[in-house]
Amino acid sequence: MSAHIRAIRLVNFRNYAGATALLSPGLNVLVGENAQGKTNLLEALAFVVSGSSPRTPNDSEVVRWGEGFVRVEARVVDGGHERRLAVGYAPGSRKRLTVDGAPVESLARYAAGVAGVRAVTFFPDDLRVVKGSPSDRRSFLDALLSSLRPAYARAAAEYARAVQQRNQLLRRIRDGLSSERTLATWDRKVVELGLVLLEGRAAAAAPLDEHFRASMRALYGPQKAAVGYSYSATPERYAQALREAHSADIERGITSVGPHRDDLRILLEGVDLTTYGSQGQQRLATLALKFAARDYIRDATGQDPVLLFDDVMSELDERRRDYLAGCFLESTQAVISTTNLRYFEPGALRRARVLGISGGSISQTTKSGVDNGG
């Protein structure tokens, strides 16, 4: 069996002063009214698994108001072995990542499996992956690949810095403060790092497309769906295209070619869902992308990631709810939030662990969802 989270402890995380939750393999349902902490608990689970929040790049935002630090701990079971994870952060200090008490110095290594478990998350704001800008789709793809390869995560971060420095140089050349001859050095650096990203994305495109098609058939219907990678320049033409763009890049002060300008096209019957999809189609396509990411990780590692899905059932019809509930029950572990247990049929709830969330406190329950107190 793949790894799953057995327990999580939160200290000063969002609206939680201190709380502990026990989780089971299979389906776990977090139930409560809005603004009680369901989403925050899902965020904390992702935080301790990956070392970062999927909702904000600013770690200080997860620290409880008026407190000076945050700490999240988890116990992860993998076969007969249990790991102890902890992520601690105080504004102004370096984040502390530990596995079984030993520090992990690299966030990229921690997020790429050192913790022993990976997660795929869905939050309502994730609809931007389909309906938002190309940068949202690039971020989705880069986060997926970074969760599998620390080298990819490092290259993505270094590439972003190299493009920023090249842009600064372009503006200096435009303003007559530097010579165009100095661009060659930054061209080589940008191409070297950019090729790592392009090759990683190119290798992922076909399997992601296959998994996305299958998920859309199950969620939407027999209409033909596809995900395609759209290049500003292919790997073979990248270096030449960057050189050919020198004059235009200097005039505008930006680097116009490279993986930071690429996109994922998400199609249904050949129609671009980003531009022409309805809200319902975009929501189902976002879910399909998340399941495609799960299947891609499973293929790459042989392990199921934990599914952390927020308010996923409320805007679906009964057929699709039942389909998703079946997927969650058959997953190694899924933690799903809801305001209404009626979104799950009784047979699914009997097989699930249900946790009540109210005002930043967690009520532990039995498998059948009967409150045990605590």
Helices and strands as residue ranges (DSSP letters): E 4-13, E 16-22, E 26-31, H 38-50, G 59-62, E 70-78, E 81-89, E 96-99, E 102-103, H 107-109, I 110-114, E 119-122, G 124-127, H 128-131, H 134-146, H 150-174, G 180-182, H 183-219, E 225-230, H 238-244, H 246-252, G 259-261, E 263-268, E 271-272, H 273-276, H 279-301, E 306-309, H 318-330, E 333-338, G 341-343, H 346-350, E 353-358, E 361-365, E 371-373
